Amino acid sequence: CLEGTENRRLLAAMGCNCSTPQVGAPSRQTQSPAASVHEDEHEEISLLNVIRGAELHAWDGWGTTLCWWATALGDSEQLADLFFTLDDVAVHGQVLPGLGLNIARYCIGGSSSKKDQATGRHMKASTLSPWYKHTPGFLVESGSSSSMEDQSSRRWDWGADRKQVRMLHMAKARGVNFLEAFSNSPMWWMTKNYSTMGGEHFLANNLRETYFEDFAKYLAITVQHFKEHKGIEFTSISPFNEPVYAYNKLIFPMPQERCGFDPSLQAWILGYLHHELQERGLSGVTLTASDETSAKHAVATWDKLSTASLPHKHDLHGKRPQELVRKWNVHGYEKPSADDLKQVHKAHRHTSRPLVLWMSEYDDLDESGLTLAKEIHRHMRHMKPTGWCLWQVVDPEWGLLECQLKNSTRVHIRQKYYIFAHFTRHIRPTMSIVSVSGNHVVAAYDASGHVLALVATNLGTSAQTFTYDLGDFAVQGSITRWCTNFEGHDRYTKYDDVRLIGTKLEVHFPAKTIMSFQFEDTHVSTFSV
């Protein structure tokens, strides 16, 4: 926090505000975020933010998971344009700025309404789960491990999950360059209770021992089939989703697909999957783990993977599970403290091999977007991921657009859509994250395009004046800002009223406001890691 005469010496470069007439106001009152915003202990607002020409890391990009929304709405070209391009897209009379997401996470499903002809069984369904949360799987019949290799047999239904696959194709066609496969649950008949919606025991493994290797083979064959027959090359695969802990303890009946895997079992699945990928010429697919619910659980599982045993395969001899994993996925739930997030960064930094780190899933129920903005800032500052993914872009309760999905395709635009757009449209995957002293600002630089971008937020209930010192950067081109107020007064409104005084930009932020700044033709004398 900047105090005293130093702050008063900084001259105002602009007197901008966000008091323009309300544009596209929401049709209902947004949920108050007061109770849901997590405050870091002893955190102070940084009024002076120094932007340095030191590269922290390259930025992979922003993304979303395709299930569940694409299971219902996967035929929509309009939504594909909205989420995976930077175009302006008309949605129910409103023109929205496209998000330009470049990461799409595809769920390899485990559910099926078909009877298993080999046993006569049907999947044990959860009455708490709507139809679109049952992601259709492809291996619809049980059988021997060797018979799985015949991808044309009746055991396989490659026409399943049509809409999610369709959206995956549309995302790729629009330039998405990270296509990640993951699993919420093995095929239902592989589980102990014949269900994809949780097991019968508290936080217990629910995969039958006889199917440990077959589950890994199912995932690998699916990845192989998509490459050879559907024109989709997955860049990474994560075989789990919140495997150790979930909000309702992984007990049937859950309202969504989930399966328990303790770290010891995770190690075996990772070993088998690594082996299968190598055998099928898919070594370029990045093996990813473990998509745990929170930062604390992620670190605990990661530590255990350093010592857990692997299956007895010749190509795994002498290795540990951590050595097989090339990307570490973490979820941002349970309101992690700054220290929790720092522990993830610390563990990531101390790995002996190159390891990519993503915040692979986060969402909240605050429609204003204030909680979303704060959590993104906290994740970027303390955990330092290279990729960030929103759980649901469309959902009855979560996400950026509200849609009932069960019986309607009509969407309502939530205010948080515009908040997310500030990050996804300005911190682009061609950029590198650069050093900044402030705690509510993200800075990135495109060295080839000579563009500097800032996304800054005033999360407080009173106006603040923030100063940005760009001392390492020489701005020779235009400066543009975009503004959104969390209570709806501005919605990604563009302004050309920004001026620098020397190397400093001083900006008056109304309460609960996010702004993006883009500096064109900007150069830095030294750009170093």
RAFEN-V131354 format. One record per residue. BURIAL is + if it has 24 or more other C-alpha atoms within 12 Angstrom, else -. Layout:
burial=BURIAL
burial=BURIAL
//
This chain:
burial=-
burial=-
burial=-
burial=-
burial=-
burial=-
burial=-
burial=-
burial=-
burial=+
burial=+
burial=-
burial=-
burial=+
burial=-
burial=+
burial=+
burial=+
burial=-
burial=-
burial=-
burial=-
burial=+
burial=+
burial=-
burial=+
burial=-
burial=-
burial=-
burial=-
burial=+
burial=-
burial=+
burial=-
burial=-
burial=-
burial=+
burial=+
burial=-
burial=-
burial=-
burial=-
burial=-
burial=-
burial=+
burial=+
burial=+
burial=+
burial=+
burial=+
burial=+
burial=+
burial=+
burial=+
burial=+
burial=+
burial=+
burial=+
burial=+
burial=+
burial=+
burial=+
burial=+
burial=+
burial=+
burial=+
burial=+
burial=+
burial=+
burial=+
burial=+
burial=+
burial=+
burial=+
burial=+
burial=+
burial=+
burial=+
burial=+
burial=+
burial=+
burial=+
burial=+
burial=+
burial=+
burial=+
burial=-
burial=-
burial=-
burial=-
burial=+
burial=-
burial=-
burial=-
burial=-
burial=+
burial=+
burial=+
burial=+
burial=+
burial=+
burial=+
burial=+
burial=+
burial=+
burial=+
burial=+
burial=+
burial=+
burial=+
burial=+
burial=+
burial=+
burial=+
burial=-
burial=+
burial=-
burial=-
burial=-
burial=-
burial=-
burial=+
burial=+
burial=+
burial=+
burial=+
burial=-
burial=-
burial=+
burial=+
burial=+
burial=+
burial=+
burial=+
burial=+
burial=+
burial=+
burial=+
burial=+
burial=+
burial=+
burial=+
burial=+
burial=-
burial=-
burial=-
burial=-
burial=+
burial=+
burial=-
burial=-
burial=-
burial=-
burial=-
burial=+
burial=+
burial=+
burial=+
burial=-
burial=+
burial=+
burial=+
burial=+
burial=+
burial=+
burial=+
burial=+
burial=+
burial=+
burial=+
burial=+
burial=+
burial=-
burial=+
burial=-
burial=+
burial=+
burial=+
burial=+
burial=+
burial=+
burial=+
burial=+
burial=+
burial=+
burial=+
burial=+
burial=+
burial=+
burial=+
burial=+
burial=+
burial=+
burial=+
burial=+
burial=+
burial=+
burial=+
burial=+
burial=+
burial=-
burial=-
burial=+
burial=+
burial=+
burial=+
burial=+
burial=+
burial=-
burial=-
burial=+
burial=+
burial=+
burial=+
burial=+
burial=+
burial=+
burial=+
burial=+
burial=+
burial=+
burial=+
burial=+
burial=+
burial=+
burial=+
burial=-
burial=-
burial=-
burial=-
burial=-
burial=+
burial=+
burial=+
burial=+
burial=+
burial=+
burial=+
burial=+
burial=+
burial=+
burial=+
burial=+
burial=+
burial=+
burial=+
burial=-
burial=-
burial=+
burial=+
burial=+
burial=+
burial=+
burial=+
burial=+
burial=+
burial=+
burial=+
burial=+
burial=+
burial=+
burial=+
burial=+
burial=+
burial=+
burial=+
burial=+
burial=+
burial=+
burial=+
burial=+
burial=+
burial=+
burial=+
burial=+
burial=+
burial=+
burial=+
burial=-
burial=-
burial=-
burial=+
burial=+
burial=-
burial=+
burial=+
burial=+
burial=+
burial=+
burial=+
burial=+
burial=+
burial=+
burial=+
burial=+
burial=+
burial=+
burial=+
burial=+
burial=+
burial=+
burial=+
burial=+
burial=-
burial=+
burial=+
burial=-
burial=+
burial=+
burial=+
burial=+
burial=-
burial=-
burial=-
burial=-
burial=+
burial=-
burial=-
burial=+
burial=+
burial=+
burial=+
burial=+
burial=+
burial=+
burial=+
burial=+
burial=+
burial=+
burial=+
burial=+
burial=+
burial=+
burial=+
burial=+
burial=+
burial=+
burial=+
burial=-
burial=+
burial=+
burial=+
burial=+
burial=+
burial=+
burial=-
burial=+
burial=+
burial=-
burial=-
burial=-
burial=-
burial=-
burial=-
burial=+
burial=+
burial=+
burial=+
burial=+
burial=+
burial=+
burial=+
burial=+
burial=+
burial=+
burial=+
burial=+
burial=+
burial=+
burial=+
burial=+
burial=+
burial=+
burial=+
burial=+
burial=+
burial=+
burial=+
burial=+
burial=+
burial=+
burial=+
burial=+
burial=+
burial=+
burial=+
burial=+
burial=+
burial=+
burial=+
burial=+
burial=+
burial=+
burial=+
burial=+
burial=+
burial=+
burial=+
burial=+
burial=+
burial=+
burial=+
burial=+
burial=+
burial=+
burial=-
burial=-
burial=-
burial=+
burial=-
burial=+
burial=+
burial=+
burial=+
burial=+
burial=+
burial=+
burial=+
burial=+
burial=+
burial=+
burial=+
burial=+
burial=+
burial=+
burial=+
burial=+
burial=+
burial=+
burial=+
burial=+
burial=+
burial=+
burial=+
burial=+
burial=+
burial=+
burial=+
burial=+
burial=+
burial=+
burial=+
burial=+
burial=+
burial=+
burial=+
burial=+
burial=-
burial=-
burial=+
burial=+
burial=+
burial=+
burial=+
burial=+
burial=+
burial=+
burial=+
burial=+
burial=+
burial=-
burial=-
burial=-
burial=+
burial=+
burial=+
burial=+
burial=+
burial=+
burial=+
burial=+
burial=+
burial=+
burial=+
burial=+
burial=-
burial=-
burial=-
burial=+
burial=+
burial=+
burial=+
burial=+
burial=+
burial=+
burial=+
burial=+
burial=+
burial=+
burial=+
burial=+
burial=+
burial=+
burial=+
burial=+
burial=-
burial=-
burial=+
burial=+
burial=+
burial=-
burial=-
burial=+
burial=+
burial=+
burial=+
burial=+
burial=+
burial=+
burial=+
burial=+
burial=+
burial=+
burial=+
burial=+
burial=+
burial=+
burial=+
burial=+
burial=+
burial=-
burial=+
burial=+
burial=+
burial=-
burial=-
burial=+
burial=-
burial=-
//
